[in-house]
Amino acid sequence: MEPTSNEPTPAPESKPKRKYKQRLSKSEAEKAITQLEVTHKYVKKDILAALKQKECRPGTNARLAYLKALQQLEIDYVEQITKMGVLPKNVASQTTTGYVFKAHVSKSGAVQTVPITSKQLSEMERAEGKEYRKGVFESPEDEAIRAQLDAEFGDRAVQPEKE
């Protein structure tokens, strides 16, 4: 046997640590919003469970108190998420309004406009297309080709424009 020395044993060479995927961490604002949602759901569930109890029959003061608490919970929740910027303050300003009118011009030159929905518009355009084709000569070949395309594609062959 070899004589032992008081020198420490050399440490094995250390390998670089393996990099792990970083967890998707939420910002403080996202954490607050999540906590608010979780708390809201918990309290709402608790109030709804209490409303099903025997003491909360319709017409009792206890039921009225729980219903008022539920209403106030919803109002406060919407107010809080609006303050946090999750919901816009004025939802009406976030929507756009569009109007579609159909104008009818008579032979005398009088113009009449009628408001219509997009569904009515597509139906009117389809009817007008049929009206225009009435005077057009169609051969049996044309009819056969149309029947083949209609069988192959159906209503998908002509789709109305999306809004």
N, C-alpha and C positions, 0 to 999 in steps of 0.2 A: 504494500500500500504506500501511496505517496503521502508525504507529510502534508498536513493541512496548514493553510496560511490564514492569517486574519484578514485577508483582503475580501471585500464583498464580492459576491458572485455577480458577473456582469448581467445587466437586465437584457432581455431579448429585445431585438429591434422593434420599435413600435410602428405599426402600419397606420397610414392616415385613416381617420374615422370615415365610415361610410355616410354619405349624405342621404338623409331621408327627405321624403316629400314634405313640403311645408303644408300645414293644415290651413285651410281657408279660414282666416280669422276675420271676425266681424269688427266693424268699427264701433266706437262707443255709441254712436247714434243708432246703428242697426241693432245693437244689444238692447238699448233702451226701448226701441220699437217692439222687438221680440218679447221683451219682458212685459210690456204693456199689453200686448195681445194675449199672452199666456195668462196674465192676471185677469184680464177681462173675461176670457173664456171660463176660467175657474169660478169667478164670482157669479157669472151668468148661470152657469150650470148649477151652482149651489142654490141660487134664488129659484130657478125653475124646479129643482128637486123639492124645495120647501113649499112651493105652490101646490104640489101634488099631495101634500100631507092632509090629514083629516081636519086639522084646525083651520085650514085655508079654503074652506068651502066658499062658493060664490055668495057674496053678500056680507061676509064677515069683515071686520076691521083689519084683521091680520092679513087677509088676501089683498085688501086695498093698499095696505102699507107695503107689501111685497111688490105689487104691481107698480106703485109709485117709485120704489127703490130700483126696479128693473128699468123703468123709463128714464130715471135720472142717471143710471149707469150707462145707458146707451147714449144719452145726450153728452155726458162727460167724456165718454170714449171718443165720440166723433169730434168733439171740441179739441181734445188733446192731440189726436192724430192730425187734425188740421193745423194746430199750432206747430207740430213737428214737421210739417210739410209733406206728409204722406198723401193727404187729400188736398186738392186745390181749394182755396178760400171761396172762390166763386165758380162752381161747376158750370153754370150757364155760360160763362165766358170761355170755357174750354170746348164748347160744342159749336158747330157751324150749322147754319140754317140754309137750306137750298130750296129754291122754288122752281117748278117746272110748269110751263104754260103751253097750251096748244092754241094756235091762232087759226081761225077759220076766216077765209076771205070769200065773200060772195061775188057773184058776177057783176053786181052793181058797184063793187069796190068797198063795201062795208066790212070792217074787220071786227071779229068777236074773239076775245081770248078767254080760255077756260083753264083753271088750274087743274092739273091731273097728277096722279101718282106715277112712279116709275113703272109699275106693273101695267097700269092703264096705257102708258106711253108705248110699251113694247107690244101690247095687244093691238093698239091702233096702227103701229107701223107694220105689223104683220098683215092686218086687214088691208091697208093701203097697198102693200106689195102684191097681194092677190088681185086687187082692183086694177093695178097697172098691167098685170099679166093677162088680163081678160082679152085684150085686143091683139095679143101676140100669138102668131101661129106657132103651134108646137107639133112637131112631127112625132110619130110613134117611137122613133129612136130617142128623142128627148125624154119622153115619158118613161121609157125603159131605163135610161140612165138615172133619172130622178128616183125611180122606184128602187134601183140598186143602191144608190147612195143613201136613201132614206132607210133601207133595210140595214145597211152597214153601220151608219152613224146615228140614225134616228134624229131626235131633237138636238143632239150634240153637234150636228153639222153646222147649225146656225145658232150661235149663242148671243143673247143680248149683251150690250156693253155693260160692264160693271161700273157702279157709281164710284 
